Amino acid sequence: MSKALSDTPTQPWKTVDPEFRKQQLITHLGTPVLALLFTVISPMAGFTGFCVTWFGFHVFAAALLAKYGKKPKSYANAFIEVFVGVTIFVFVAFVSTVLWPVISNGMAGVSHLNLLFQDAGKVGADASLDKGGFGHAIVGSALMIGLASLISVPIGILAALYVTEVRGKLTPFVRFFVQAMSGVPSIVAGLFIYSALIISGILQYSGFAGSLALSILMLPTVARTAEEILRLIPDDLRTAALALGGTQWRTVRMVVLPAAKSGLITSAILGIARVAGETAPLLLTAFGNNVLNVNPFSDSMAALPSYVFNQMLLGGDNDMARAWFATFVLLIAITILFTSARIVADRMKRN
Amino acid sequence: MSTELETEKITPRVIHVIRQNSDKVFRGILIAGGLAAFVLLSGIFGFLATSAGPVLRAFGLSFFTGKTWYAGDGLLPSEGSIDPPTFGLAPMLWGSLLIAVIAVAIAIPMAIGIALAATYFLPKKIAFAFTVFVDLVAAIPSIVFGLWGFFVLMQHGALWAKWLNTHLGFIPFFKVEFEGFEQSPFMAGLVLAIMITPIIAAVSREIFASVPAELINGAQALGASRWTMIRNVVIPFSKSGITGGAMLGLGRALGETIAVFFVLQLFFDEINWIRILESTGGSVASLIVSRFGEAQPLEISALFGAGLALFLVTLAVNAVATAIVSSTNRAKK
């Protein structure tokens, strides 16, 4: 009686019979083992064979569990569980085959730290790993991304502020065009800068041209995430500031922006993560370079992704080792950026 | 008399806002920032169209319908060309569409499974970690997928393609005219599928999470199993949202360049309509990267035309997708 009247709902449908859990566990863990055994003793060899047999066993086991288990369910329900499990497995398997070669081949370069600091000026194709490196590409990437953020972060935040603060008649159009811009293919951004600035002779192939192309790709990401963040700022803060006699400018500058600061940093980081790996637009604008160039306004400039691209086209064993190590570095940088953005955003949402 | 009274009653009170000068400037700057996207989009269209001008004038509509891309000596017949070029984009446009559709067809079930898992099947903490992982995959650069496609997927994928061809070759899609399975639209579609799965999954997950709790609780209170609940409540509610997400993925797949560049053999002379296992494909974006370095001015202009076509197609796909997604979001609220 007292239980029924207690404040917290008991949610009886959520309690799971431990016996049923055990049966489930046996099905989910048992089938891969069976499949592994089957792959070893039968002609179905290799990873693909394992997947196929495992899938078959699992569907069979799920159906058995549904029919004779402690908690009979419909076959369809068993199927959807297997379907969900298989999609997770396939996706994670594919992604780990994407990441594993980068990690295993990239680790080979860790013992050659000169690769991180030297440039490729006096190094021919397929030179041994002790000579040269891609320091120039790291510096180039950092410079171009930095410049691109200087351009696109303020504009992106302005666009977001227009949507959340001005709330004028153009709001739906602004949102629509920002969204449409996020679909612009990266190669088109490169073509645009090439035709607008390089053909017409305003710029040569340069780091600045590259960062302009990157900022086109970065702008919509920054604008959209910044808008989401600014929406989280309660309207009470704005009305309070206005009621104290603040102008809109002072309200935004002294109340809204400080409250949203960490979130806006997240939006900038997400924008950087979006463009850090872009290759195609840089091939048409920054072009790539073998030596260190720290002046973004003159002469072509290398970046990590375009360095990897060029090394792949060279194709020798040592060239490929360099490419894998550079990819490894790029991937680590992006992972760090991305997770830090996630952590900041998560902390902000919890507050 | 009475009408006058009524009109007096219904006239709304007018509130005059007198803005300070600082606010006028501030709002002006914000409007300028808001219009930046529009200005840039029109700028892209304008510059690409201008740069593509010479080729579009010379070839007209046949630039988009022609089936052969041949650079020749880079001169027009009117300029005294001995080996006149023809620029027909149709094989590339069709090829782009084909690989994007293959990618979406593979990605949709995978994305739905992942989104369902994150929303309904996995325990909360694991679901959160899994979501972060999937979002991180969306941030993996396309050059990494290019490396993967070229060095890892191609060997295995060629075996799968060969298997499909020998056992299911009677289906027109799996026929081949010559036995080259390595750099086919199927392979490019597979690479793109992994790339766009996180995008579709993210959109679907948001839609699933926004299914009203009372509907779900109601279904469960009526004794629905998870499948019955998903089939009868979740899927009908989120169908259009998933469609929108799939179209966003399609737009991304259409514009992807570097990953496709490494895994697709371009074929410049004919349209490969449906033989997806054969190493003859097309991709507008990949065409631009592969020809740009060695192109003469006329072909550069043709590549700008290709970029323009790609821009317009992705813009249209994205506009439809955005309209679908935002209309479902509005219906929810």
Interface residues (C-beta under 8 A of the other chain):
Chain A: W13 T48 K73 S74 A76 N77 F79 I80 E81 F83 V84 G85 V86 T87 I88 V90 F91 F94 V95 T97 V98 P101 V102 P154 I155 I157 L158 A159 L161 Y162 V163 E165 V166 G168 L170 F173 V174 R175 F176 F177 V178 Q179 A180 M181 S182 G183 V184 P185 S186 I187 V188 A189 L191 F192 S195 A196 I199 I216 L219 P220 A223 T247 Q248 W249 R250 V252 A273 R274 A276 G277 E278 T279 A280 L283 L284 P305 V308 F309 M312 A323 W324 T327 L330 L331 I334 T335 F338 T339 R342
Chain B: R19 Q20 S22 D23 V25 F26 R27 I29 L30 I31 A32 G33 G34 L35 A36 A37 F38 L40 L41 G43 I44 F47 L48 T50 S51 P109 M110 I112 G113 I114 L116 A117 F121 F130 V132 V134 D135 L136 V137 A139 I140 P141 S142 I143 V144 F145 G146 L147 W148 F150 F151 V152 L153 H156 L159 W160 I194 T197 Q220 S225 R226 W227 T228 I230 R231 L248 G251 R252 L254 G255 E256 T257 I258 F262 A285 I288 V289 F292 L303 F304 G307 L310 F311 T314 L315 V317 N318 A319 A321 T322 S326
